[in-house]
């Protein structure tokens, strides 16, 4: 059916989402809610226009492509506003994230496994590449695991 090729297009948006997410959190932690509202509104507009233009001609594939373009457009604005607050060398810092997300995306794009296997293997590939490039450490992975377990316990109590 159409679901696999559509999913393959949507995998490309994961690349941009991987980069957008830490910038979003950085802006949020800097109390830039109005900026985030502006970026999110812009992304909504890009997605709406993209869907209106692409769905009639390409159907579900057009919608998937609009999602990829939406995330790419958001990245440009996230970088611009993040650098205004934190003048850090994003290109160097993002190179690890780009490589890890790219390897994962490459695997997922060509994979024909079940979704659960794809998700597990894709995550493992991303973590392995980030570890090899020294973008993350085993200690950070342990800390993340502890944090997720703490959140899980809190949610179980409620």
C-alpha positions, 0 to 999 in steps of 0.5 A, a space after each residue: 500500500 501507500 503507507 510504507 512510501 509515506 512513512 519513508 518520506 515522513 522519516 526525513 522529518 525526523 532529521 529536522 525534528 531531532 535538531 529542532 527539539 533541543 533548540 525548542 527546549 533551550 528557548 523554552 528554558 530561556 522563557 522565550 514562549 512568545 518566540 516559540 509561539 511565533 515559530 510554531 505559528 509559522 510552522 502551522 502556516 507552512 504546513 497548512 499552505 503545503 497541504 493545500 498545495 500538495 494534497 490535491 496533486 499528490 495525496 498522502 505523499 503531498 501531506 508527508 512532504 509538507 510535514 518535512 518542509 514544515 520541520 525544515 522551515 522551523 529549523 531555520 527559525 529555531 537556529 536564528 532565535 537560539 543563536 540570538 540568546 546563546 551565541 554557540 557554534 551550533 554547526 559543530 555541536 549539531 554535527 553529531 546530531 546530524 550524523 546520528 539522525 542521518 544514520 538512523 534515518 538512512 536505516 529507517 528509510 530502507 528498512 523493511 522490518 516491522 515498526 517495532 524492530 525499526 524503532 528499536 534498531 533505529 534508536 540503537 543506531 542513533 545512540 551508537 553513532 552519538 557514542 562513537 562521535 562522543 556526542 553523548 557519554 555512557 554516564 549521560 545515558 545512565 542519567 537519562 535512564 534514571 530520569 525516565 524511571 523516575 518519571 515512570 514511577 511518578 506516573 504510576 502513582 497517579 
